């Protein structure tokens, strides 16, 4: 999601493929043997396999609006690191409790709120985006994971004291690039963006 959003924002054309991870196509595994998504195959055969790296590549030399530049503040880098580390770990344990033993999902939900959502709420209560008055790549990097977290129990999430975060998330969910990214792709077919 965040890789697609960055490519769209940077006006980089790309072909998207719907991948069923339990039935990975041989073409994908030939390009990226680790078998995870996203995978960006560049002309000349260079492969980028991490979404944050794809975002960085998308904005390299194409950042006239400052999306990547605004994301490079220490505060934004710290939030992205929290998102990609502790928050994602807690999200996985909350979202897929059957895959993880020990604590109940509610414990991991609370840990996720404490590690990322409270600091995010503090930032967004001051300014509408992580880039200040304008969105930045940090917003793109984080909101898909907050969306996943909310989707586990939307009624619970919406009842939390996170009004700025909820408003920020709803804005991203309603935006045209997100709607384009969420368009269901035909299985096994290539779609140009």
C-alpha positions in Angstrom: 0.0 0.0 0.0 2.6 2.6 1.0 4.8 1.7 -1.9 1.9 2.1 -4.4 0.9 5.4 -2.7 4.5 6.7 -3.0 4.7 5.7 -6.7 1.4 7.4 -7.4 2.3 10.5 -5.5 5.7 10.7 -7.3 3.9 10.2 -10.7 5.9 7.1 -11.4 4.1 4.7 -13.7 4.1 1.1 -12.7 2.4 -2.2 -13.4 0.7 -3.9 -10.4 0.0 -7.6 -10.0 -2.4 -9.2 -7.5 -0.4 -11.8 -5.7 -2.0 -14.6 -3.7 0.8 -15.3 -1.2 -0.2 -19.0 -0.7 0.2 -19.4 -4.5 3.1 -17.3 -5.5 3.7 -17.1 -9.2 7.0 -18.5 -10.5 7.7 -15.2 -12.3 7.6 -13.4 -9.0 9.9 -16.0 -7.3 12.3 -15.7 -10.2 12.6 -12.0 -9.6 12.5 -12.1 -5.8 13.2 -15.6 -4.3 12.3 -14.4 -0.8 8.7 -14.4 -1.9 7.4 -11.3 -0.1 5.6 -8.3 -1.3 6.0 -5.6 -2.5 8.6 -6.2 -5.2 9.6 -3.5 -7.7 11.4 -4.7 -10.8 13.2 -1.7 -12.4 14.3 -1.5 -16.0 17.7 -3.1 -16.2 16.7 -5.9 -13.7 17.3 -4.1 -10.4 14.9 -5.4 -7.8 13.7 -3.4 -4.7 12.0 -5.6 -2.2 11.1 -3.4 0.8 8.3 -0.9 0.8 10.2 1.9 2.5 13.1 1.4 0.0 10.5 1.6 -2.9 9.2 4.8 -1.4 12.7 6.3 -1.2 13.4 5.3 -4.8 10.0 6.8 -6.0 10.8 10.2 -4.5 14.5 10.3 -5.5 14.8 13.1 -8.1 11.0 13.4 -8.2 10.3 15.3 -5.0 9.4 18.7 -6.3 6.6 18.9 -3.7 8.8 17.9 -0.8 7.1 14.7 0.2 10.3 12.9 1.0 12.1 15.9 2.3 9.4 16.7 4.9 9.6 13.1 6.1 13.3 13.4 7.0 12.9 15.3 10.3 14.1 13.4 13.4 10.5 13.3 14.7 9.1 11.7 11.5 12.0 9.3 11.2 11.4 8.2 14.9 7.7 7.7 14.2 8.4 5.6 11.0 10.9 3.5 13.0 8.3 2.9 15.8 5.7 2.0 13.1 8.0 -0.4 11.3 9.4 -2.0 14.5 7.4 -2.2 17.7 4.1 -1.2 16.3 4.1 -3.6 13.5 5.2 -6.4 15.9 2.3 -5.7 18.2 -0.1 -5.3 15.2 0.8 -8.7 14.0 0.2 -10.3 17.4 -3.1 -8.4 17.8 -4.3 -9.1 14.2 -3.2 -12.8 14.1 -3.4 -14.1 17.7 -3.6 -17.7 16.5 0.0 -17.3 15.2 1.4 -16.1 18.5 1.3 -17.6 21.9 1.5 -16.0 25.3 -0.4 -12.7 25.8 -4.0 -12.1 24.8 -4.7 -9.9 21.7 -5.9 -7.1 24.0 -2.4 -6.9 25.6 -0.8 -6.4 22.2 -3.5 -3.9 21.2 -2.6 -1.9 24.3 1.1 -2.1 23.6 0.5 -0.9 20.0 -1.5 2.1 21.2 1.2 3.0 23.7 4.2 2.7 21.4 2.8 4.5 18.3 -0.7 5.7 18.5 -0.2 8.0 21.5 2.9 9.7 20.1 1.1 10.0 16.7 -2.0 11.5 18.4 0.2 14.1 20.1 1.8 15.1 16.8 -1.5 15.2 14.8 -3.3 17.2 17.5 -0.9 20.0 16.7 -0.7 19.8 12.9 -3.0 18.0 10.4 -0.1 15.9 8.8 3.3 14.6 9.8 4.6 17.1 7.3 2.9 20.0 9.1 0.3 21.7 7.0 1.0 19.4 4.1 1.3 15.6 4.0 4.7 13.9 3.6 6.2 10.4 3.0 6.0 9.7 6.7 2.2 9.9 6.5 2.2 7.5 3.6 4.6 5.2 5.5 2.4 5.0 8.6 -1.2 5.3 7.7 -1.6 1.9 6.0 -0.6 0.2 9.2 -2.9 2.3 11.4 -5.6 1.3 8.9 -4.9 -2.4 9.5 -4.9 -1.8 13.2 -8.2 -0.1 13.1 -9.7 -2.8 10.9 -9.3 -5.4 13.6 -12.0 -3.7 15.7 -13.1 -0.4 14.2 -15.8 0.2 16.8 -13.2 -0.1 19.6 -10.6 2.1 17.7 -13.2 4.8 17.0 -14.1 4.9 20.7 -10.6 5.7 21.8 -9.3 9.1 22.8 -7.5 9.5 19.4 -9.6 12.1 17.6 -6.8 13.6 15.6 -5.5 10.2 14.5 -8.9 9.1 13.5 -9.5 12.3 11.5 -6.1 11.9 9.8 -6.8 8.3 9.0 -10.3 9.0 7.6 -8.8 11.7 5.4 -6.3 9.2 3.9 -9.0 6.5 3.5 -11.1 9.0 1.5 -8.4 10.3 -0.8 -8.3 9.4 -4.5 -4.8 7.8 -4.5 -5.8 5.4 -1.7 -9.0 4.5 -3.6 -6.9 3.8 -6.7 -4.6 1.6 -4.6 -7.4 -0.3 -3.1 -9.0 -1.1 -6.5 -9.3 -4.9 -6.7 -6.9 -6.2 -9.3 -7.8 -9.1 -11.6 -6.0 -12.2 -10.4 -3.1 -13.1 -12.6 -3.3 -10.0 -14.7 -1.2 -6.9 -14.9 -2.7 -3.5 -14.3 -0.9 -0.3 -15.3 -1.0 2.7 -12.9 
